[in-house]
Amino acid sequence: EAQVTQNPRYLITVTGKKLTVTCSQNMNHEYMSWYRQDPGLGLRQIYYSMNVEVTDKGDVPEGYKVSRKEKRNFPLILESPSPNQTSLYFCASSLRGLAKNIQYFGAGTRLSVL
Amino acid sequence: AQKITQTQPGMFVQEKEAVTLDCTYDTSDPSYGLFWYKQPSSGEMIFLIYQGSYDQQNATEGRYSLNFQKARKSANLVISASQLGDSAMYFCASFLKNAGGTSYGKLTFGQGTILTVHP
């Protein structure tokens, strides 16, 4: 079954404790992206990757890191989480960029930073 | 930076009626694409419809159609014959394309509109 898998689905952590949210897709997609969703703000893009070893900033990259060492995985790293990073996070992938390509979303990761 | 505006925080519609959800975008680039996504209360994001700026016709996908008015920079979603299962949050999103027609990777979303369908 074609899918984008995020782990964990729920995470409570404390300020400053490094964490990684994993994202994996099994569709051989070139494009992957991370978003955060906050009430009243819609989804905002954090980072995206057009292909392996090619990553770029979205609109809200501060406080986050990503890597794309292999096609299927695109982890999101919070080196020193802060309470303002409490949010719902989505990973998504599409075959080749965005034009005419459907983006498939993971189920989301709800993060609370205390 | 691009900007997407969805001016309706909430909309109500009677079952079986049509409803229009508004979306305006702000870009001076001639080549771009627009998406609509649905997010039910369960939280997943579901692709609904895509429109390219150079597409000759307005996009349609089943009961969903996109009323694309380029000069007004609007891309409103029309849902015909509303169903109870259409109750959800709806997001409009846009991205830019390069001269060759392939996309840059940055995608900008609007704030969303909550649609409630009454029986």
Interface residues (C-beta under 8 A of the other chain):
Chain A: Y31 S33 Y35 G40 L41 G42 L43 R44 Q45 Y48 S49 M50 D56 G58 D59 L88 F90 A92 R96 G97 L98 A99 K100 I102 Q103 Y104 F105 A107 G108
Chain B: A1 I4 Q6 G33 F35 G43 E44 M45 F47 Y50 G52 F91 A93 F95 K97 G101 T102 S103 Y104 G105 K106 L107 T108 F109 G110 Q111 G112
